[in-house]
Amino acid sequence: QVQLVESGGGLVQAGGSLRLSCAASGRNFGLYTMDWFRQAPGKQRELVARIFPESTTNYHDSVKGRFTISRDNTRNTVSLQMDFLKPEDTAVYYCHTKLLFGNGGEIEIWGQGTQVTVSS
């Protein structure tokens, strides 16, 4: 079973930077699509960035040009570099992946979340 553990959250002033990391246990990490989601108080959880096994990336429009997702398949890690942070980036950030099975089944795996707070 895959487990995800995030690190790197904290408090930063607007315009600053933070780097989040997610360490994955288990095998075949290089085959997984990996995501970063976030959830702000009173709002729905939203997809921030996605990286596919071949390292193609997708971003939410609100973070394009400011956030960069990357992966290191030798270390089973996925990172989110967040630059030019804004107060509206304040949220709990979650690492996520989905395990797919040959019978069509799937399991979603979530990390415990890490708080990012951006002060104005």
Phi and psi in degrees as GROMACS dihedral restraints (atoms count N, CA, C in turn):
[ dihedral_restraints ]
;  ai    aj    ak    al  type     phi  dphi    fc
    3     4     5     6     1   -83.0    20    10
    4     5     6     7     1   137.1    20    10
    6     7     8     9     1  -124.7    20    10
    7     8     9    10     1   144.4    20    10
    9    10    11    12     1  -121.7    20    10
   10    11    12    13     1   132.4    20    10
   12    13    14    15     1  -129.4    20    10
   13    14    15    16     1   117.8    20    10
   15    16    17    18     1   -91.1    20    10
   16    17    18    19     1   156.7    20    10
   18    19    20    21     1  -153.7    20    10
   19    20    21    22     1   162.7    20    10
   21    22    23    24     1   107.4    20    10
   22    23    24    25     1    -2.3    20    10
   24    25    26    27     1   -71.4    20    10
   25    26    27    28     1   174.8    20    10
   27    28    29    30     1   162.7    20    10
   28    29    30    31     1  -165.1    20    10
   30    31    32    33     1  -107.5    20    10
   31    32    33    34     1   131.7    20    10
   33    34    35    36     1  -145.0    20    10
   34    35    36    37     1   151.7    20    10
   36    37    38    39     1   -78.8    20    10
   37    38    39    40     1   155.1    20    10
   39    40    41    42     1   -54.9    20    10
   40    41    42    43     1   137.1    20    10
   42    43    44    45     1    92.9    20    10
   43    44    45    46     1   -10.9    20    10
   45    46    47    48     1   -85.0    20    10
   46    47    48    49     1  -172.6    20    10
   48    49    50    51     1  -132.1    20    10
   49    50    51    52     1   151.7    20    10
   51    52    53    54     1  -143.2    20    10
   52    53    54    55     1   153.5    20    10
   54    55    56    57     1  -125.1    20    10
   55    56    57    58     1   121.4    20    10
   57    58    59    60     1   -97.8    20    10
   58    59    60    61     1   144.5    20    10
   60    61    62    63     1  -128.3    20    10
   61    62    63    64     1   150.3    20    10
   63    64    65    66     1  -133.7    20    10
   64    65    66    67     1   120.8    20    10
   66    67    68    69     1  -101.7    20    10
   67    68    69    70     1   129.9    20    10
   69    70    71    72     1  -109.9    20    10
   70    71    72    73     1   135.6    20    10
   72    73    74    75     1   -94.9    20    10
   73    74    75    76     1   170.3    20    10
   75    76    77    78     1    95.4    20    10
   76    77    78    79     1   179.5    20    10
   78    79    80    81     1  -102.5    20    10
   79    80    81    82     1   167.9    20    10
   81    82    83    84     1    63.8    20    10
   82    83    84    85     1    30.6    20    10
   84    85    86    87     1   -54.5    20    10
   85    86    87    88     1   -37.8    20    10
   87    88    89    90     1   -63.4    20    10
   88    89    90    91     1   -13.3    20    10
   90    91    92    93     1   -91.6    20    10
   91    92    93    94     1    -8.9    20    10
   93    94    95    96     1   -91.4    20    10
   94    95    96    97     1   140.8    20    10
   96    97    98    99     1   -78.4    20    10
   97    98    99   100     1   131.3    20    10
   99   100   101   102     1  -117.3    20    10
  100   101   102   103     1   140.5    20    10
  102   103   104   105     1  -127.0    20    10
  103   104   105   106     1   155.0    20    10
  105   106   107   108     1  -116.8    20    10
  106   107   108   109     1   123.7    20    10
  108   109   110   111     1  -110.0    20    10
  109   110   111   112     1   164.6    20    10
  111   112   113   114     1  -143.4    20    10
  112   113   114   115     1   154.3    20    10
  114   115   116   117     1  -140.1    20    10
  115   116   117   118     1   117.9    20    10
  117   118   119   120     1   -92.3    20    10
  118   119   120   121     1   157.1    20    10
  120   121   122   123     1   -55.6    20    10
  121   122   123   124     1   129.6    20    10
  123   124   125   126     1    77.5    20    10
  124   125   126   127     1     4.5    20    10
  126   127   128   129     1  -121.0    20    10
  127   128   129   130     1   161.5    20    10
  129   130   131   132     1   -75.9    20    10
  130   131   132   133     1   152.8    20    10
  132   133   134   135     1   -66.2    20    10
  133   134   135   136     1   136.6    20    10
  135   136   137   138     1  -131.0    20    10
  136   137   138   139     1   150.0    20    10
  138   139   140   141     1   -78.0    20    10
  139   140   141   142     1   124.7    20    10
  141   142   143   144     1   -96.4    20    10
  142   143   144   145     1   -46.9    20    10
  144   145   146   147     1  -155.1    20    10
  145   146   147   148     1   150.7    20    10
  147   148   149   150     1  -137.9    20    10
  148   149   150   151     1   141.6    20    10
  150   151   152   153     1  -131.3    20    10
  151   152   153   154     1   127.5    20    10
  153   154   155   156     1   -86.3    20    10
  154   155   156   157     1   167.9    20    10
  156   157   158   159     1   -55.1    20    10
  157   158   159   160     1   -34.4    20    10
  159   160   161   162     1   -87.0    20    10
  160   161   162   163     1     7.3    20    10
  162   163   164   165     1    78.4    20    10
  163   164   165   166     1    12.2    20    10
  165   166   167   168     1   -64.3    20    10
  166   167   168   169     1   144.4    20    10
  168   169   170   171     1  -126.5    20    10
  169   170   171   172     1   152.2    20    10
  171   172   173   174     1  -131.5    20    10
  172   173   174   175     1   148.7    20    10
  174   175   176   177     1  -135.5    20    10
  175   176   177   178     1   148.9    20    10
  177   178   179   180     1   -65.0    20    10
  178   179   180   181     1   143.7    20    10
  180   181   182   183     1   -55.9    20    10
  181   182   183   184     1   -34.1    20    10
  183   184   185   186     1   -70.0    20    10
  184   185   186   187     1   -14.6    20    10
  186   187   188   189     1  -117.0    20    10
  187   188   189   190     1    -1.6    20    10
  189   190   191   192     1   -59.2    20    10
  190   191   192   193     1   133.7    20    10
  192   193   194   195     1    84.9    20    10
  193   194   195   196     1    -9.4    20    10
  195   196   197   198     1  -117.4    20    10
  196   197   198   199     1   -34.5    20    10
  198   199   200   201     1  -109.5    20    10
  199   200   201   202     1   148.1    20    10
  201   202   203   204     1  -135.4    20    10
  202   203   204   205     1   123.6    20    10
  204   205   206   207     1   -98.5    20    10
  205   206   207   208     1   141.1    20    10
  207   208   209   210     1  -147.6    20    10
  208   209   210   211     1   165.2    20    10
  210   211   212   213     1  -139.5    20    10
  211   212   213   214     1   151.8    20    10
  213   214   215   216     1  -127.5    20    10
  214   215   216   217     1   101.6    20    10
  216   217   218   219     1   -72.3    20    10
  217   218   219   220     1   -17.2    20    10
  219   220   221   222     1   -77.2    20    10
  220   221   222   223     1   -23.8    20    10
  222   223   224   225     1  -111.0    20    10
  223   224   225   226     1     2.1    20    10
  225   226   227   228     1    55.2    20    10
  226   227   228   229     1    47.0    20    10
  228   229   230   231     1  -130.7    20    10
  229   230   231   232     1   150.9    20    10
  231   232   233   234     1  -129.9    20    10
  232   233   234   235     1   138.6    20    10
  234   235   236   237     1  -124.7    20    10
  235   236   237   238     1   157.7    20    10
  237   238   239   240     1  -131.9    20    10
  238   239   240   241     1   107.8    20    10
  240   241   242   243     1   -86.9    20    10
  241   242   243   244     1   121.0    20    10
  243   244   245   246     1  -116.9    20    10
  244   245   246   247     1   114.2    20    10
  246   247   248   249     1  -115.5    20    10
  247   248   249   250     1   161.4    20    10
  249   250   251   252     1    50.5    20    10
  250   251   252   253     1    47.6    20    10
  252   253   254   255     1   -63.8    20    10
  253   254   255   256     1   147.3    20    10
  255   256   257   258     1  -120.9    20    10
  256   257   258   259     1   157.0    20    10
  258   259   260   261     1   -55.9    20    10
  259   260   261   262     1   -32.5    20    10
  261   262   263   264     1   -72.8    20    10
  262   263   264   265     1    -5.0    20    10
  264   265   266   267     1   -82.2    20    10
  265   266   267   268     1    -7.3    20    10
  267   268   269   270     1   -60.5    20    10
  268   269   270   271     1   124.8    20    10
  270   271   272   273     1  -178.1    20    10
  271   272   273   274     1   171.3    20    10
  273   274   275   276     1   -89.5    20    10
  274   275   276   277     1   128.6    20    10
  276   277   278   279     1  -104.0    20    10
  277   278   279   280     1   134.0    20    10
  279   280   281   282     1  -122.2    20    10
  280   281   282   283     1   135.8    20    10
  282   283   284   285     1   -84.8    20    10
  283   284   285   286     1   144.6    20    10
  285   286   287   288     1  -150.0    20    10
  286   287   288   289     1   145.7    20    10
  288   289   290   291     1  -148.5    20    10
  289   290   291   292     1   169.7    20    10
  291   292   293   294     1  -131.2    20    10
  292   293   294   295     1   125.5    20    10
  294   295   296   297     1   -92.1    20    10
  295   296   297   298     1   127.9    20    10
  297   298   299   300     1  -108.8    20    10
  298   299   300   301     1   141.0    20    10
  300   301   302   303     1  -117.4    20    10
  301   302   303   304     1   155.7    20    10
  303   304   305   306     1   -62.0    20    10
  304   305   306   307     1   -23.6    20    10
  306   307   308   309     1   -86.6    20    10
  307   308   309   310     1     8.0    20    10
  309   310   311   312     1    92.9    20    10
  310   311   312   313     1    -6.1    20    10
  312   313   314   315     1   -76.3    20    10
  313   314   315   316     1   162.4    20    10
  315   316   317   318     1  -151.3    20    10
  316   317   318   319     1   152.2    20    10
  318   319   320   321     1  -130.7    20    10
  319   320   321   322     1   131.4    20    10
  321   322   323   324     1   -92.2    20    10
  322   323   324   325     1   134.5    20    10
  324   325   326   327     1  -116.3    20    10
  325   326   327   328     1   127.7    20    10
  327   328   329   330     1  -120.5    20    10
  328   329   330   331     1   144.6    20    10
  330   331   332   333     1   -78.6    20    10
  331   332   333   334     1   179.0    20    10
  333   334   335   336     1   -80.8    20    10
  334   335   336   337     1   -13.9    20    10
  336   337   338   339     1    93.6    20    10
  337   338   339   340     1   149.9    20    10
  339   340   341   342     1  -137.6    20    10
  340   341   342   343     1   134.4    20    10
  342   343   344   345     1   -80.8    20    10
  343   344   345   346     1   131.8    20    10
  345   346   347   348     1  -119.4    20    10
  346   347   348   349     1   123.5    20    10
  348   349   350   351     1  -124.3    20    10
  349   350   351   352     1   125.0    20    10
  351   352   353   354     1  -114.6    20    10
  352   353   354   355     1   117.6    20    10
  354   355   356   357     1   -91.5    20    10
  355   356   357   358     1   148.6    20    10
